[in-house]
Amino acid sequence: MQKRSKKKRSLDLAKPVERPRMPLGVLFRAFLLGSVAIVASSYALYRHYFVPRPSMLAPAPPPAPASSEMPVPDLLPLPSD
């Protein structure tokens, strides 16, 4: 069994190398998606480090009673005679 020798290609350095063609729509969409991701992550980091969070120690005020609600009667035991 003989090994076949590979033919060596001679590179012509005077001829410019042809670059692969990329559709401009795909390239623009990838650039736009990357830009949106960078802006969103920058905004998230800004909010995380520089915007103060609201205090969770104080309870929220109770809601105002609606006009259709009836007050709950007090359930006190009746005095027995």
Stockholm file with secondary structure:
# STOCKHOLM 1.0

chainA/1-81         MQKRSKKKRSLDLAKPVERPRMPLGVLFRAFLLGSVAIVASSYALYRHYFVPRPSMLAPAPPPAPASSEMPVPDLLPLPSD
#=GR chainA/1-81 SS CCCCCCCCCCCCTTSCCCCCCCCHHHHHHHHHHHHHHHHHHHHHHHHHHHSCCCCCSSCCCCCCCCTTCCCCCCCCCCCCC
#=GC SS_cons        CCCCCCCCCCCCTTSCCCCCCCCHHHHHHHHHHHHHHHHHHHHHHHHHHHSCCCCCSSCCCCCCCCTTCCCCCCCCCCCCC
//
